Amino acid sequence: DFIGLDGDNFSFETEIKNSNQEQALICQNCYIFIYAENGAMVIPISSEGCVSDISITAGDVFKSGKTNDLTGLGCDLTEWRKIKGEIVDKNLKIYIDDEVVYELAYNKPLGKIKGWHYFFKGCGSVNYLNLSDSTNAMVYKDDFWR
C-alpha cells in the first residue's frame, strides 16, 4: 500500500535494463504502469530507433509514437538506465539518466496510487524502485533483493 501517495503529485526513480539475450528482438522496450484510483500512467522506454512503436499515457492524455515525437524516450537499454518521473499538479516530467527527455500535462485527477507494474519486451531487469510524495519524503523503497 502506497499510503498517502497522490498520483498527481509524486516522484519515482527506478533503474532498468533490457539485455540482448533475445537476439530475434530488434525493438526492446519497457513499459512502466502506474495504477491509480481514477486511471493510470503508462511510461514507455524504448530502444533507440523504435520509438514510433510506443505510446505514452497519463490520465486522460494518450500520445502515440506514430503521430507524436517520442524520440526522447529512446535509449540503449543494454546498460542500466536510471528512469525518473516527477509529477507536479498533473504535469509529468520524465528523465533518463538525469536528463529531461519528455514532458506531458494531463487534466483528469488520478487519485491515490494503488499499484505498480513493469512490462518488458525482451529480457528485462529492475534494480530498484523509490517512490516519494510531494514533499520528497520516501513512501516506498525496494531493491528487489529477497
VEXKELUM-462870 format. One line per 2 residues: number of its first residue (from 1); their letters; for each residue x, y, z of C-alpha. Coordinates in nm, 2 decimals. Layout:
NUM = a = X Y Z ~ ...
//
This chain:
1 = df = 0.00 0.00 0.00 ~ 0.14 0.34 -0.10
3 = ig = -0.01 0.53 0.18 ~ -0.07 0.90 0.10
5 = ld = 0.09 0.88 -0.25 ~ -0.11 1.12 -0.47
7 = gd = -0.09 1.02 -0.83 ~ -0.09 1.39 -0.94
9 = nf = 0.20 1.50 -0.71 ~ 0.48 1.24 -0.65
11 = sf = 0.81 1.13 -0.79 ~ 0.97 0.80 -0.86
13 = et = 1.32 0.67 -0.95 ~ 1.40 0.33 -1.09
15 = ei = 1.68 0.16 -1.27 ~ 1.61 -0.08 -1.56
17 = kn = 1.79 -0.26 -1.84 ~ 1.69 -0.49 -2.12
19 = sn = 1.96 -0.73 -2.23 ~ 2.02 -0.85 -2.58
21 = qe = 1.97 -1.22 -2.48 ~ 1.68 -1.25 -2.72
23 = qa = 1.86 -1.18 -3.04 ~ 1.55 -1.20 -3.26
25 = li = 1.40 -0.89 -3.09 ~ 1.51 -0.57 -3.27
27 = cq = 1.29 -0.34 -3.07 ~ 1.32 -0.40 -2.69
29 = nc = 1.13 -0.18 -2.45 ~ 0.99 -0.14 -2.11
31 = yi = 0.66 -0.01 -2.00 ~ 0.61 0.12 -1.65
33 = fi = 0.25 0.10 -1.55 ~ 0.14 0.32 -1.26
35 = ya = -0.22 0.24 -1.14 ~ -0.43 0.49 -0.95
37 = en = -0.78 0.52 -0.82 ~ -0.91 0.70 -1.13
39 = ga = -0.68 0.60 -1.41 ~ -0.32 0.52 -1.49
41 = mv = 0.01 0.63 -1.64 ~ 0.19 0.42 -1.89
43 = ip = 0.55 0.53 -1.94 ~ 0.75 0.36 -2.22
45 = is = 1.12 0.34 -2.26 ~ 1.23 0.20 -2.59
47 = se = 1.53 0.10 -2.79 ~ 1.66 0.39 -3.00
49 = gc = 1.50 0.38 -3.34 ~ 1.19 0.20 -3.22
51 = vs = 1.00 0.49 -3.06 ~ 0.74 0.50 -3.33
53 = di = 0.61 0.17 -3.19 ~ 0.55 0.30 -2.84
55 = si = 0.28 0.52 -2.68 ~ 0.26 0.71 -2.35
57 = ta = -0.05 0.76 -2.13 ~ -0.10 1.00 -1.84
59 = gd = -0.45 1.01 -1.70 ~ -0.68 1.13 -1.98
61 = vf = -0.40 1.20 -2.23 ~ -0.26 0.95 -2.48
63 = ks = 0.02 1.01 -2.73 ~ 0.12 0.76 -2.99
65 = gk = 0.47 0.74 -3.14 ~ 0.31 0.70 -3.48
67 = tn = 0.18 1.06 -3.47 ~ 0.39 1.23 -3.20
69 = dl = 0.77 1.27 -3.15 ~ 0.86 1.04 -2.86
71 = tg = 1.23 1.03 -2.96 ~ 1.34 1.13 -2.61
73 = lg = 1.20 0.81 -2.47 ~ 1.45 0.60 -2.67
75 = cd = 1.79 0.49 -2.54 ~ 2.03 0.20 -2.53
77 = lt = 1.87 -0.04 -2.28 ~ 2.15 -0.29 -2.28
79 = ew = 2.31 -0.08 -2.00 ~ 2.14 0.01 -1.67
81 = rk = 1.93 0.33 -1.72 ~ 1.81 0.55 -1.43
83 = ik = 1.45 0.65 -1.51 ~ 1.30 0.92 -1.30
85 = ge = 0.95 1.07 -1.31 ~ 0.83 1.39 -1.14
87 = iv = 0.46 1.47 -1.13 ~ 0.36 1.81 -1.01
89 = dk = 0.00 1.93 -1.04 ~ -0.08 1.68 -1.32
91 = nl = 0.24 1.77 -1.51 ~ 0.46 1.47 -1.58
93 = ki = 0.83 1.51 -1.65 ~ 1.04 1.21 -1.74
95 = yi = 1.42 1.18 -1.70 ~ 1.66 0.92 -1.84
97 = dd = 2.00 0.93 -1.66 ~ 1.92 1.27 -1.51
99 = ev = 1.83 1.44 -1.84 ~ 1.47 1.56 -1.91
101 = vy = 1.35 1.36 -2.21 ~ 0.97 1.42 -2.22
103 = el = 0.70 1.63 -2.06 ~ 0.33 1.57 -2.06
105 = ay = 0.04 1.75 -1.89 ~ -0.30 1.58 -1.82
107 = nk = -0.63 1.70 -1.69 ~ -0.82 1.43 -1.51
109 = pl = -0.70 1.37 -1.14 ~ -0.56 1.02 -1.09
111 = gk = -0.62 0.99 -0.72 ~ -0.41 0.78 -0.49
113 = ik = -0.15 0.54 -0.63 ~ -0.27 0.18 -0.60
115 = gw = -0.02 -0.03 -0.80 ~ 0.30 -0.05 -1.00
117 = hy = 0.39 -0.28 -1.28 ~ 0.68 -0.33 -1.52
119 = ff = 0.64 -0.49 -1.86 ~ 0.94 -0.58 -2.07
121 = kg = 0.96 -0.68 -2.44 ~ 1.29 -0.87 -2.40
123 = cg = 1.49 -0.99 -2.10 ~ 1.43 -0.70 -1.86
125 = sv = 1.57 -0.63 -1.52 ~ 1.48 -0.39 -1.24
127 = ny = 1.75 -0.28 -1.00 ~ 1.54 -0.07 -0.76
129 = ln = 1.23 0.15 -0.72 ~ 1.19 0.45 -0.49
131 = ls = 0.86 0.64 -0.46 ~ 0.84 0.98 -0.29
133 = ds = 0.55 1.21 -0.20 ~ 0.52 1.58 -0.29
135 = tn = 0.74 1.68 0.00 ~ 1.01 1.43 -0.12
137 = am = 0.95 1.21 0.17 ~ 1.02 0.84 0.08
139 = vy = 0.70 0.64 0.08 ~ 0.82 0.32 -0.07
141 = kd = 1.16 0.17 -0.14 ~ 1.25 -0.17 -0.28
143 = df = 1.58 -0.30 -0.41 ~ 1.42 -0.64 -0.51
145 = wr = 1.68 -0.85 -0.32 ~ 1.50 -1.13 -0.15
//
